[in-house]
Amino acid sequence: MSRDLPTTVPPGPTPAQPWNRQRLRSNNEWLLLERLRLGGPSSRAQLARDTGLSKPTVSAALAALEQAGLAREAGRFVPERGRTAVLYEPDPLAGHVLGVDIGRARLRVAVADLAGDIVARRDVPNKGRTANAVADAVVAAARETTAEAGVAAADIVHAVIATPGVWDEERRGVRYATSLPG
């Protein structure tokens, strides 16, 4: 049994598309950035082979990543035969991350670039005896570490804090962290 499909779109609202061109572009850019981050410097042709994207799509996505400051040229590959290829890599200076580990006896804070290289690190005693004192000590250590790294707060693109216990969203605090004050 065959069904006749309409040849025109019926009047009225149309269902939302599950995709759009901008989302496809950003997915392609993310895919290439992850491939560069995990696989090291690569040429456009190698990225096209590895991802299954077309060469023009790879070129457009790399251009957008370069313009955004997320990728950069990493040199050239000169094969015995064929064309010289430009190699691309993620730009580690595109931003920095901040990691904080709160322990009963110590506070550990580190700033790393986007390649994962630690730029500055502090390991200081945790002298806080109240929750507010611990929070103040964390903020002070984070400020000192970012200053040591030569990084402005606006250059921190992601921060993570580790602590014993379980975060309680309702109470906006940590529970079951018996080794920490407050």
Disulfide bonds with the S-S distance in Angstrom:
none
